[in-house]
Amino acid sequence: SQTIHQWPATLVQPVGSPLSLECTVEGTSNPNLYWYRQAAGRGLQLLFYSVGIGQISSEVPQNLSASRPQDRQFILSSKKLLLSDSGFYLCAWGPGTYSPLHFGNGTRLTVT
Amino acid sequence: QQPVQSPQAVILREGEDAVINCSSSKALYSVHWYRQKHGEAPVFLMILLKGGEQKGHDKISASFNEKKQQSSLYLTASQLSYSGTYFCGTENSGGSNYKLTFGKGTLLTVNP
């Protein structure tokens, strides 16, 4: 069966510090991968998605970036965090178009 | 294009019914419904594909009107476990079929 791992679960970082969140999927190959962000009490905002290694589509221009160095690994990064980067970050995978997304347990990021 | 959900919030007593609506300004190819408990990741409920189909899952069902670019989620005889935030996610035909854009969510509270 397929599983998705996301870490860390919680993170507190000062403004201006770098960020690296990692997500890996097991039990499937060539999944579509997604990063969403959820601000407190808000909806799910799509940040990045990837349909293959090295293929990243950005939805929102900001100081975040994403990379997919391996087929089942998706990384969200920032060189310098802003207060507005605080939120609940969710990684998700899907087998392809018109298929359900499966979410990781999320990372709660607080930028102080 | 982010779909619009209504209502933003609804409070029910156990056993009552609710309807959550989701509409898009662009043509839809599929609509997904997810439920998120507080502090947890969203969980997939159902997907409706182009063709105006309806689906049911226990006492939760949904419809998709392709012409009106709308979907509705029906919760009948609500249970306490139905509490949470419901999100619709849409895939738009004609563009990239690999991304799912979510609405802002509907907070459903079921009281005893």
gemmi code that builds the backbone of each chain (N, CA, C; Angstrom):
import gemmi

chains = {
    "A": [
        ("SER", (0.833, -1.186, 0.000), (0.000, 0.000, 0.000), (0.878, 1.249, 0.000)),
        ("GLN", (0.281, 2.345, -0.422), (1.038, 3.580, -0.522), (0.980, 4.375, 0.777)),
        ("THR", (2.088, 4.977, 1.123), (2.131, 5.835, 2.308), (2.892, 7.105, 1.964)),
        ("ILE", (2.565, 8.169, 2.680), (3.234, 9.449, 2.482), (3.781, 9.902, 3.827)),
        ("HIS", (5.026, 10.318, 3.834), (5.682, 10.764, 5.052), (6.064, 12.223, 4.886)),
        ("GLN", (5.808, 12.979, 5.924), (6.117, 14.401, 5.897), (6.726, 14.770, 7.235)),
        ("TRP", (7.796, 15.508, 7.214), (8.430, 15.924, 8.468), (9.162, 17.241, 8.308)),
        ("PRO", (9.363, 17.972, 9.456), (8.919, 17.598, 10.793), (7.432, 17.903, 10.984)),
        ("ALA", (6.876, 17.494, 12.101), (5.465, 17.745, 12.381), (5.248, 19.192, 12.800)),
        ("THR", (6.163, 19.726, 13.575), (6.089, 21.125, 13.988), (7.470, 21.747, 13.867)),
        ("LEU", (7.456, 23.050, 13.639), (8.717, 23.749, 13.450), (8.524, 25.201, 13.853)),
        ("VAL", (9.450, 25.712, 14.649), (9.453, 27.128, 15.017), (10.770, 27.708, 14.535)),
        ("GLN", (10.669, 28.710, 13.671), (11.868, 29.280, 13.067), (11.836, 30.801, 13.175)),
        ("PRO", (12.995, 31.433, 13.366), (13.012, 32.909, 13.396), (12.924, 33.478, 11.984)),
        ("VAL", (12.448, 34.705, 11.926), (12.403, 35.419, 10.653), (13.813, 35.491, 10.062)),
        ("GLY", (13.890, 35.262, 8.755), (15.179, 35.342, 8.084), (15.956, 34.050, 8.037)),
        ("SER", (15.470, 33.027, 8.731), (16.174, 31.742, 8.726), (15.727, 30.912, 7.520)),
        ("PRO", (16.530, 29.904, 7.131), (16.132, 29.070, 5.993), (15.130, 27.999, 6.418)),
        ("LEU", (14.523, 27.383, 5.405), (13.518, 26.351, 5.651), (13.722, 25.188, 4.700)),
        ("SER", (13.531, 24.005, 5.206), (13.510, 22.821, 4.349), (12.514, 21.824, 4.918)),
        ("LEU", (11.455, 21.563, 4.177), (10.457, 20.561, 4.556), (10.522, 19.440, 3.532)),
        ("GLU", (10.474, 18.220, 4.034), (10.623, 17.082, 3.135), (9.395, 16.179, 3.156)),
        ("CYS", (9.130, 15.610, 2.011), (7.983, 14.728, 1.845), (8.415, 13.552, 0.973)),
        ("THR", (8.096, 12.346, 1.402), (8.402, 11.184, 0.572), (7.173, 10.285, 0.491)),
        ("VAL", (7.064, 9.619, -0.632), (5.956, 8.703, -0.879), (6.531, 7.311, -1.091)),
        ("GLU", (5.859, 6.329, -0.535), (6.278, 4.942, -0.705), (5.171, 4.135, -1.349)),
        ("GLY", (5.561, 3.104, -2.085), (4.580, 2.172, -2.615), (3.971, 2.551, -3.942)),
        ("THR", (4.529, 3.550, -4.609), (4.025, 3.933, -5.924), (5.170, 4.551, -6.710)),
        ("SER", (4.990, 4.667, -7.998), (6.033, 5.285, -8.805), (5.413, 6.394, -9.652)),
        ("ASN", (6.245, 7.397, -9.943), (5.863, 8.557, -10.745), (4.559, 9.207, -10.263)),
        ("PRO", (4.462, 9.471, -8.963), (3.243, 10.137, -8.489), (3.264, 11.618, -8.832)),
        ("ASN", (2.095, 12.225, -8.915), (2.019, 13.687, -8.920), (2.166, 14.131, -7.473)),
        ("LEU", (2.966, 15.163, -7.248), (3.222, 15.627, -5.889), (2.834, 17.082, -5.750)),
        ("TYR", (2.363, 17.443, -4.572), (1.808, 18.770, -4.344), (2.252, 19.313, -2.981)),
        ("TRP", (2.447, 20.620, -2.914), (2.592, 21.331, -1.640), (1.444, 22.333, -1.530)),
        ("TYR", (0.711, 22.236, -0.415), (-0.341, 23.182, -0.100), (0.015, 23.881, 1.212)),
        ("ARG", (-0.506, 25.087, 1.372), (-0.356, 25.800, 2.641), (-1.745, 26.219, 3.125)),
        ("GLN", (-1.926, 26.108, 4.415), (-3.179, 26.497, 5.032), (-2.867, 27.471, 6.161)),
        ("ALA", (-3.240, 28.747, 5.974), (-3.094, 29.720, 7.047), (-4.195, 29.467, 8.062)),
        ("ALA", (-4.023, 29.965, 9.262), (-4.956, 29.707, 10.355), (-6.381, 30.047, 9.926)),
        ("GLY", (-7.263, 29.048, 9.998), (-8.658, 29.269, 9.684), (-8.944, 29.541, 8.212)),
        ("ARG", (-7.983, 29.265, 7.353), (-8.163, 29.561, 5.931), (-8.223, 28.288, 5.110)),
        ("GLY", (-8.392, 28.477, 3.825), (-8.479, 27.355, 2.912), (-7.117, 26.788, 2.546)),
        ("LEU", (-7.131, 25.860, 1.611), (-5.919, 25.192, 1.154), (-5.392, 25.900, -0.089)),
        ("GLN", (-4.233, 26.484, 0.042), (-3.643, 27.221, -1.070), (-2.568, 26.360, -1.739)),
        ("LEU", (-2.734, 26.106, -3.023), (-1.747, 25.324, -3.760), (-0.498, 26.169, -3.987)),
        ("LEU", (0.638, 25.634, -3.582), (1.902, 26.351, -3.747), (2.679, 25.832, -4.959)),
        ("PHE", (2.916, 24.535, -4.997), (3.685, 23.912, -6.068), (3.099, 22.546, -6.389)),
        ("TYR", (3.284, 22.123, -7.640), (2.971, 20.751, -7.967), (3.986, 20.240, -8.985)),
        ("SER", (4.128, 18.918, -9.019), (5.144, 18.305, -9.872), (4.602, 17.017, -10.466)),
        ("VAL", (4.792, 16.862, -11.761), (4.335, 15.642, -12.438), (5.501, 14.713, -12.754)),
        ("GLY", (6.734, 15.115, -12.411), (7.887, 14.261, -12.648), (9.147, 14.876, -12.058)),
        ("ILE", (10.206, 14.093, -12.044), (11.481, 14.553, -11.496), (11.917, 15.836, -12.194)),
        ("GLY", (12.259, 16.828, -11.400), (12.753, 18.082, -11.942), (11.696, 18.978, -12.557)),
        ("GLN", (10.438, 18.519, -12.577), (9.353, 19.324, -13.163), (8.533, 19.944, -12.047)),
        ("ILE", (8.670, 21.255, -11.901), (7.981, 21.965, -10.825), (7.153, 23.082, -11.433)),
        ("SER", (5.891, 23.145, -11.025), (5.034, 24.257, -11.433), (4.700, 25.072, -10.189)),
        ("SER", (4.892, 26.370, -10.285), (4.652, 27.264, -9.162), (3.318, 27.969, -9.353)),
        ("GLU", (2.542, 27.990, -8.307), (1.234, 28.637, -8.388), (1.229, 30.036, -7.793)),
        ("VAL", (2.074, 30.262, -6.832), (2.050, 31.542, -6.128), (3.468, 32.097, -6.042)),
        ("PRO", (3.721, 33.271, -6.629), (5.061, 33.855, -6.529), (5.346, 34.291, -5.103)),
        ("GLN", (6.444, 33.840, -4.545), (6.754, 34.124, -3.155), (8.188, 33.714, -2.893)),
        ("ASN", (8.583, 33.746, -1.661), (9.967, 33.422, -1.347), (10.165, 31.948, -1.057)),
        ("LEU", (9.229, 31.114, -1.508), (9.369, 29.675, -1.346), (9.751, 29.042, -2.675)),
        ("SER", (10.390, 27.898, -2.606), (10.719, 27.141, -3.806), (10.522, 25.665, -3.511)),
        ("ALA", (10.416, 24.879, -4.562), (10.242, 23.440, -4.391), (11.181, 22.707, -5.331)),
        ("SER", (11.537, 21.509, -4.933), (12.389, 20.683, -5.783), (11.952, 19.236, -5.668)),
        ("ARG", (12.228, 18.498, -6.705), (11.910, 17.064, -6.730), (13.157, 16.337, -7.232)),
        ("PRO", (14.079, 16.070, -6.320), (15.340, 15.442, -6.729), (15.208, 13.960, -7.072)),
        ("GLN", (14.215, 13.317, -6.509), (13.962, 11.907, -6.805), (12.479, 11.718, -7.094)),
        ("ASP", (12.144, 10.597, -7.663), (10.765, 10.355, -8.119), (9.744, 10.530, -7.009)),
        ("ARG", (10.076, 10.080, -5.799), (9.096, 10.084, -4.727), (9.485, 11.023, -3.586)),
        ("GLN", (10.283, 12.039, -3.897), (10.720, 12.986, -2.890), (10.399, 14.401, -3.347)),
        ("PHE", (9.797, 15.164, -2.442), (9.400, 16.531, -2.777), (9.836, 17.417, -1.627)),
        ("ILE", (10.554, 18.490, -1.925), (11.124, 19.334, -0.884), (10.655, 20.764, -1.062)),
        ("LEU", (10.251, 21.369, 0.024), (9.853, 22.775, 0.040), (10.924, 23.555, 0.786)),
        ("SER", (11.387, 24.649, 0.179), (12.501, 25.390, 0.763), (12.256, 26.887, 0.753)),
        ("SER", (13.012, 27.542, 1.613), (13.072, 28.995, 1.595), (14.451, 29.416, 2.066)),
        ("LYS", (14.968, 30.480, 1.476), (16.272, 30.975, 1.912), (16.125, 31.874, 3.131)),
        ("LYS", (15.017, 32.630, 3.167), (14.784, 33.546, 4.293), (13.300, 33.590, 4.596)),
        ("LEU", (12.907, 33.073, 5.734), (11.508, 33.031, 6.100), (10.968, 34.403, 6.487)),
        ("LEU", (9.691, 34.610, 6.156), (8.962, 35.808, 6.549), (7.898, 35.411, 7.576)),
        ("LEU", (7.427, 36.392, 8.342), (6.350, 36.105, 9.299), (5.142, 35.503, 8.591)),
        ("SER", (4.872, 35.997, 7.390), (3.701, 35.551, 6.640), (3.814, 34.114, 6.132)),
        ("ASP", (4.989, 33.505, 6.304), (5.153, 32.106, 5.893), (4.605, 31.127, 6.929)),
        ("SER", (4.208, 31.629, 8.069), (3.625, 30.747, 9.091), (2.368, 30.083, 8.552)),
        ("GLY", (2.171, 28.841, 8.945), (0.983, 28.127, 8.493), (1.166, 26.633, 8.601)),
        ("PHE", (0.172, 25.939, 8.094), (0.157, 24.475, 8.101), (0.462, 24.014, 6.680)),
        ("TYR", (1.610, 23.366, 6.507), (2.047, 22.951, 5.186), (1.725, 21.473, 4.973)),
        ("LEU", (1.072, 21.214, 3.883), (0.630, 19.856, 3.583), (1.215, 19.384, 2.266)),
        ("CYS", (1.802, 18.229, 2.304), (2.266, 17.568, 1.090), (1.194, 16.556, 0.683)),
        ("ALA", (1.000, 16.365, -0.593), (0.011, 15.399, -1.059), (0.527, 14.712, -2.317)),
        ("TRP", (0.019, 13.529, -2.547), (0.341, 12.827, -3.779), (-0.922, 12.292, -4.415)),
        ("GLY", (-0.858, 12.120, -5.733), (-1.972, 11.544, -6.462), (-1.423, 10.720, -7.614)),
        ("PRO", (-2.123, 9.661, -7.994), (-1.640, 8.784, -9.056), (-1.741, 9.408, -10.445)),
        ("GLY", (-2.553, 10.444, -10.570), (-2.717, 11.063, -11.875), (-3.952, 11.920, -11.881)),
        ("THR", (-4.226, 12.457, -13.029), (-5.366, 13.352, -13.112), (-6.667, 12.603, -12.801)),
        ("TYR", (-7.636, 13.322, -12.288), (-8.959, 12.810, -11.952), (-8.912, 11.687, -10.917)),
        ("SER", (-7.918, 11.759, -10.052), (-7.764, 10.780, -8.982), (-7.667, 11.502, -7.651)),
        ("PRO", (-8.035, 10.834, -6.558), (-7.979, 11.499, -5.242), (-6.559, 11.883, -4.864)),
        ("LEU", (-6.450, 12.927, -4.071), (-5.177, 13.284, -3.464), (-5.115, 12.670, -2.070)),
        ("HIS", (-3.904, 12.257, -1.697), (-3.666, 11.699, -0.372), (-2.661, 12.604, 0.327)),
        ("PHE", (-3.067, 13.111, 1.488), (-2.265, 14.109, 2.173), (-1.394, 13.488, 3.258)),
        ("GLY", (-0.220, 14.106, 3.458), (0.587, 13.786, 4.613), (-0.013, 14.434, 5.849)),
        ("ASN", (0.618, 14.187, 6.997), (0.068, 14.702, 8.251), (0.345, 16.183, 8.474)),
        ("GLY", (1.156, 16.781, 7.606), (1.364, 18.222, 7.678), (2.487, 18.648, 8.603)),
        ("THR", (2.990, 19.850, 8.335), (3.985, 20.495, 9.187), (3.425, 21.831, 9.620)),
        ("ARG", (3.368, 22.034, 10.930), (2.894, 23.322, 11.436), (4.099, 24.207, 11.653)),
        ("LEU", (4.234, 25.231, 10.819), (5.379, 26.138, 10.861), (4.981, 27.455, 11.516)),
        ("THR", (5.742, 27.848, 12.503), (5.558, 29.148, 13.141), (6.836, 29.950, 12.955)),
        ("VAL", (6.701, 31.100, 12.313), (7.842, 31.979, 12.116), (7.747, 33.101, 13.146)),
        ("THR", (8.792, 33.250, 13.961), (8.735, 34.232, 15.055), (9.661, 35.417, 14.810)),
    ],
    "B": [
        ("GLN", (-8.344, 28.885, -10.934), (-9.447, 29.687, -10.423), (-10.061, 28.987, -9.213)),
        ("GLN", (-10.063, 29.679, -8.076), (-10.548, 29.071, -6.840), (-12.064, 28.924, -6.862)),
        ("PRO", (-12.583, 27.740, -6.558), (-14.042, 27.585, -6.493), (-14.590, 28.307, -5.267)),
        ("VAL", (-15.866, 28.643, -5.340), (-16.531, 29.351, -4.259), (-17.441, 28.388, -3.516)),
        ("GLN", (-17.263, 28.304, -2.212), (-18.087, 27.424, -1.391), (-19.080, 28.236, -0.576)),
        ("SER", (-20.247, 27.640, -0.356), (-21.236, 28.246, 0.520), (-22.049, 27.157, 1.202)),
        ("PRO", (-22.477, 27.380, 2.435), (-22.135, 28.530, 3.271), (-20.709, 28.416, 3.808)),
        ("GLN", (-20.265, 29.459, 4.487), (-18.926, 29.422, 5.088), (-18.933, 28.559, 6.336)),
        ("ALA", (-20.075, 28.562, 7.021), (-20.180, 27.773, 8.247), (-21.634, 27.374, 8.464)),
        ("VAL", (-21.814, 26.239, 9.095), (-23.170, 25.774, 9.418), (-23.118, 24.991, 10.724)),
        ("ILE", (-24.142, 25.202, 11.535), (-24.245, 24.487, 12.819), (-25.505, 23.646, 12.792)),
        ("LEU", (-25.356, 22.387, 13.105), (-26.481, 21.452, 13.088), (-26.634, 20.772, 14.435)),
        ("ARG", (-27.832, 20.253, 14.660), (-28.031, 19.305, 15.748), (-27.958, 17.913, 15.146)),
        ("GLU", (-27.481, 17.004, 15.912), (-27.377, 15.615, 15.458), (-28.690, 15.163, 14.828)),
        ("GLY", (-28.581, 14.560, 13.642), (-29.770, 14.077, 12.951), (-30.299, 15.016, 11.886)),
        ("GLU", (-29.834, 16.265, 11.889), (-30.285, 17.219, 10.880), (-29.489, 17.061, 9.585)),
        ("ASP", (-30.010, 17.668, 8.528), (-29.380, 17.572, 7.210), (-28.678, 18.887, 6.865)),
        ("ALA", (-27.722, 18.805, 5.947), (-27.024, 20.007, 5.481), (-26.640, 19.836, 4.019)),
        ("VAL", (-26.529, 20.972, 3.344), (-26.071, 20.988, 1.956), (-24.940, 22.006, 1.847)),
        ("ILE", (-23.857, 21.604, 1.225), (-22.727, 22.495, 0.981), (-22.555, 22.617, -0.524)),
        ("ASN", (-22.450, 23.843, -0.984), (-22.364, 24.089, -2.414), (-20.973, 24.544, -2.833)),
        ("CYS", (-20.653, 24.236, -4.076), (-19.345, 24.571, -4.635), (-19.568, 24.994, -6.076)),
        ("SER", (-19.098, 26.175, -6.442), (-19.304, 26.630, -7.809), (-18.015, 27.206, -8.373)),
        ("SER", (-17.917, 27.125, -9.683), (-16.714, 27.607, -10.363), (-17.101, 28.515, -11.511)),
        ("SER", (-16.248, 29.500, -11.789), (-16.491, 30.397, -12.915), (-15.945, 29.811, -14.213)),
        ("LYS", (-15.199, 28.724, -14.098), (-14.634, 28.060, -15.273), (-15.231, 26.669, -15.419)),
        ("ALA", (-15.131, 26.142, -16.625), (-15.639, 24.795, -16.876), (-14.909, 23.791, -15.987)),
        ("LEU", (-15.673, 22.825, -15.507), (-15.126, 21.829, -14.599), (-15.049, 20.465, -15.265)),
        ("TYR", (-13.990, 19.748, -14.964), (-13.910, 18.377, -15.424), (-14.169, 17.408, -14.282)),
        ("SER", (-13.756, 17.787, -13.097), (-14.052, 16.943, -11.949), (-14.119, 17.799, -10.696)),
        ("VAL", (-14.834, 17.268, -9.713), (-14.947, 17.916, -8.407), (-14.615, 16.884, -7.340)),
        ("HIS", (-13.771, 17.272, -6.411), (-13.411, 16.416, -5.281), (-13.989, 17.007, -4.012)),
        ("TRP", (-14.322, 16.154, -3.074), (-14.748, 16.595, -1.746), (-13.876, 15.950, -0.678)),
        ("TYR", (-13.441, 16.784, 0.281), (-12.583, 16.330, 1.373), (-13.133, 16.875, 2.686)),
        ("ARG", (-12.823, 16.168, 3.761), (-13.174, 16.637, 5.097), (-11.899, 16.715, 5.928)),
        ("GLN", (-11.784, 17.809, 6.672), (-10.606, 18.006, 7.510), (-11.040, 18.233, 8.950)),
        ("LYS", (-10.546, 17.399, 9.839), (-10.741, 17.607, 11.262), (-9.676, 18.593, 11.744)),
        ("HIS", (-9.983, 19.287, 12.819), (-9.076, 20.317, 13.315), (-7.680, 19.756, 13.594)),
        ("GLY", (-6.666, 20.387, 12.997), (-5.284, 19.979, 13.239), (-4.833, 18.753, 12.471)),
        ("GLU", (-5.712, 18.225, 11.630), (-5.364, 17.020, 10.880), (-5.311, 17.309, 9.387)),
        ("ALA", (-4.886, 16.326, 8.638), (-4.847, 16.462, 7.188), (-6.238, 16.215, 6.602)),
        ("PRO", (-6.527, 16.799, 5.457), (-7.807, 16.520, 4.795), (-7.893, 15.057, 4.371)),
        ("VAL", (-9.119, 14.532, 4.441), (-9.361, 13.145, 4.052), (-10.336, 13.121, 2.882)),
        ("PHE", (-9.997, 12.344, 1.891), (-10.817, 12.252, 0.682), (-12.176, 11.631, 0.982)),
        ("LEU", (-13.225, 12.235, 0.440), (-14.578, 11.691, 0.563), (-15.038, 11.069, -0.758)),
        ("MET", (-15.039, 11.862, -1.803), (-15.466, 11.347, -3.095), (-15.052, 12.279, -4.218)),
        ("ILE", (-15.046, 11.720, -5.417), (-14.740, 12.490, -6.614), (-15.863, 12.293, -7.621)),
        ("LEU", (-16.240, 13.357, -8.267), (-17.273, 13.300, -9.286), (-16.674, 13.784, -10.600)),
        ("LEU", (-16.866, 12.989, -11.614), (-16.289, 13.309, -12.904), (-17.320, 13.937, -13.823)),
        ("LYS", (-16.819, 14.523, -14.851), (-17.638, 15.160, -15.879), (-18.712, 14.193, -16.354)),
        ("GLY", (-19.906, 14.689, -16.517), (-20.983, 13.814, -16.932), (-22.188, 13.939, -16.039)),
        ("GLY", (-22.100, 14.810, -15.030), (-23.258, 15.048, -14.183), (-23.608, 13.897, -13.280)),
        ("GLU", (-22.625, 13.248, -12.748), (-22.925, 12.076, -11.945), (-23.252, 12.438, -10.508)),
        ("GLN", (-23.768, 11.459, -9.828), (-24.005, 11.560, -8.400), (-23.318, 10.393, -7.725)),
        ("LYS", (-22.927, 10.633, -6.473), (-22.281, 9.556, -5.732), (-22.755, 9.585, -4.308)),
        ("GLY", (-22.640, 8.447, -3.661), (-23.036, 8.375, -2.261), (-22.006, 7.627, -1.457)),
        ("HIS", (-21.900, 8.020, -0.193), (-20.932, 7.380, 0.701), (-21.561, 7.381, 2.079)),
        ("ASP", (-22.151, 6.269, 2.454), (-22.906, 6.192, 3.703), (-24.051, 7.192, 3.611)),
        ("LYS", (-24.121, 8.174, 4.495), (-25.200, 9.154, 4.418), (-24.694, 10.473, 3.863)),
        ("ILE", (-23.570, 10.435, 3.170), (-23.028, 11.608, 2.523), (-23.031, 11.353, 1.026)),
        ("SER", (-23.630, 12.240, 0.288), (-23.708, 12.079, -1.157), (-23.397, 13.406, -1.821)),
        ("ALA", (-23.183, 13.368, -3.122), (-22.844, 14.593, -3.841), (-23.359, 14.526, -5.254)),
        ("SER", (-23.562, 15.691, -5.824), (-23.990, 15.791, -7.209), (-23.068, 16.750, -7.937)),
        ("PHE", (-23.023, 16.615, -9.250), (-22.160, 17.470, -10.074), (-22.951, 17.872, -11.297)),
        ("ASN", (-23.217, 19.163, -11.403), (-23.918, 19.692, -12.563), (-22.895, 20.401, -13.438)),
        ("GLU", (-22.503, 19.700, -14.476), (-21.431, 20.217, -15.340), (-21.835, 21.513, -16.031)),
        ("LYS", (-23.071, 21.589, -16.474), (-23.530, 22.778, -17.200), (-23.523, 24.010, -16.307)),
        ("LYS", (-23.953, 23.826, -15.068), (-23.981, 24.950, -14.139), (-22.628, 25.162, -13.454)),
        ("GLN", (-21.687, 24.255, -13.707), (-20.365, 24.338, -13.089), (-20.477, 24.362, -11.571)),
        ("GLN", (-21.327, 23.481, -11.072), (-21.590, 23.442, -9.632), (-21.588, 22.009, -9.125)),
        ("SER", (-21.272, 21.889, -7.852), (-21.407, 20.617, -7.168), (-21.989, 20.885, -5.793)),
        ("SER", (-22.727, 19.915, -5.285), (-23.284, 20.036, -3.945), (-22.999, 18.767, -3.165)),
        ("LEU", (-22.708, 18.951, -1.895), (-22.472, 17.832, -0.977), (-23.651, 17.777, -0.017)),
        ("TYR", (-24.261, 16.612, 0.095), (-25.434, 16.432, 0.940), (-25.078, 15.540, 2.130)),
        ("LEU", (-25.332, 16.051, 3.315), (-25.112, 15.269, 4.530), (-26.476, 15.065, 5.189)),
        ("THR", (-26.893, 13.835, 5.270), (-28.203, 13.539, 5.829), (-28.066, 12.849, 7.183)),
        ("ALA", (-29.015, 13.136, 8.048), (-29.036, 12.552, 9.397), (-27.647, 12.665, 10.035)),
        ("SER", (-27.179, 13.898, 10.134), (-25.794, 14.145, 10.535), (-25.441, 13.491, 11.873)),
        ("GLN", (-24.204, 13.078, 11.961), (-23.652, 12.488, 13.171), (-22.567, 13.408, 13.722)),
        ("LEU", (-22.249, 13.236, 14.998), (-21.218, 14.067, 15.611), (-19.902, 13.968, 14.848)),
        ("SER", (-19.641, 12.799, 14.295), (-18.385, 12.574, 13.574), (-18.306, 13.351, 12.263)),
        ("TYR", (-19.413, 13.924, 11.832), (-19.392, 14.697, 10.584), (-18.780, 16.079, 10.775)),
        ("SER", (-18.593, 16.486, 12.008), (-18.027, 17.810, 12.265), (-16.644, 17.936, 11.639)),
        ("GLY", (-16.377, 19.111, 11.095), (-15.094, 19.361, 10.459), (-15.261, 20.413, 9.382)),
        ("THR", (-14.197, 20.657, 8.658), (-14.241, 21.600, 7.551), (-14.259, 20.828, 6.245)),
        ("TYR", (-15.220, 21.144, 5.414), (-15.385, 20.455, 4.134), (-14.849, 21.336, 3.008)),
        ("PHE", (-14.031, 20.728, 2.189), (-13.443, 21.440, 1.066), (-13.861, 20.787, -0.243)),
        ("CYS", (-14.194, 21.618, -1.205), (-14.313, 21.093, -2.551), (-13.046, 21.477, -3.306)),
        ("GLY", (-12.612, 20.588, -4.166), (-11.455, 20.836, -5.006), (-11.861, 20.627, -6.444)),
        ("THR", (-11.394, 21.490, -7.325), (-11.827, 21.398, -8.708), (-10.658, 21.260, -9.669)),
        ("GLU", (-10.909, 20.462, -10.690), (-9.984, 20.365, -11.824), (-10.708, 20.985, -13.005)),
        ("ASN", (-10.076, 21.918, -13.640), (-10.714, 22.625, -14.747), (-10.332, 21.998, -16.082)),
        ("SER", (-11.286, 21.779, -16.890), (-11.008, 21.239, -18.209), (-10.395, 22.327, -19.057)),
        ("GLY", (-9.599, 21.937, -19.997), (-8.993, 22.896, -20.905), (-7.630, 23.368, -20.482)),
        ("GLY", (-7.289, 23.190, -19.235), (-5.961, 23.611, -18.785), (-5.181, 22.419, -18.288)),
        ("SER", (-4.248, 22.665, -17.404), (-3.506, 21.558, -16.808), (-4.457, 20.697, -15.997)),
        ("ASN", (-4.401, 19.432, -16.215), (-5.286, 18.534, -15.476), (-4.610, 17.931, -14.269)),
        ("TYR", (-3.478, 18.476, -13.868), (-2.748, 17.859, -12.786), (-2.868, 18.615, -11.468)),
        ("LYS", (-3.579, 19.714, -11.443), (-3.656, 20.438, -10.192), (-5.092, 20.539, -9.712)),
        ("LEU", (-5.210, 20.505, -8.401), (-6.501, 20.576, -7.741), (-6.545, 21.868, -6.952)),
        ("THR", (-7.525, 22.716, -7.259), (-7.674, 23.997, -6.577), (-8.840, 23.903, -5.612)),
        ("PHE", (-8.596, 24.272, -4.363), (-9.608, 24.120, -3.330), (-10.317, 25.428, -3.028)),
        ("GLY", (-11.581, 25.306, -2.597), (-12.310, 26.425, -2.064), (-11.841, 26.736, -0.656)),
        ("LYS", (-12.452, 27.760, -0.043), (-12.012, 28.200, 1.275), (-12.551, 27.334, 2.404)),
        ("GLY", (-13.466, 26.444, 2.063), (-13.950, 25.508, 3.067), (-15.256, 25.927, 3.720)),
        ("THR", (-15.969, 24.931, 4.219), (-17.208, 25.142, 4.975), (-17.053, 24.435, 6.310)),
        ("LEU", (-17.135, 25.201, 7.391), (-17.002, 24.636, 8.729), (-18.349, 24.102, 9.194)),
        ("LEU", (-18.409, 22.800, 9.376), (-19.642, 22.148, 9.832), (-19.474, 21.714, 11.281)),
        ("THR", (-20.399, 22.148, 12.109), (-20.394, 21.758, 13.519), (-21.683, 21.022, 13.819)),
        ("VAL", (-21.557, 19.808, 14.293), (-22.724, 19.023, 14.676), (-22.731, 18.898, 16.190)),
        ("ASN", (-23.809, 19.408, 16.788), (-23.957, 19.367, 18.248), (-24.919, 18.271, 18.673)),
        ("PRO", (-24.755, 17.768, 19.901), (-25.670, 16.707, 20.370), (-27.103, 17.224, 20.470)),
    ],
}
model = gemmi.Model(1)
for chain_id, residues in chains.items():
    chain = gemmi.Chain(chain_id)
    for i, (resn, *xyz) in enumerate(residues, 1):
        res = gemmi.Residue()
        res.name, res.seqid = resn, gemmi.SeqId(i, " ")
        for name, pos in zip(("N", "CA", "C"), xyz):
            atom = gemmi.Atom()
            atom.name, atom.element = name, gemmi.Element(name[0])
            atom.pos, atom.b_iso = gemmi.Position(*pos), 0.0
            res.add_atom(atom)
        chain.add_residue(res)
    model.add_chain(chain)
structure = gemmi.Structure()
structure.add_model(model)
structure.setup_entities()
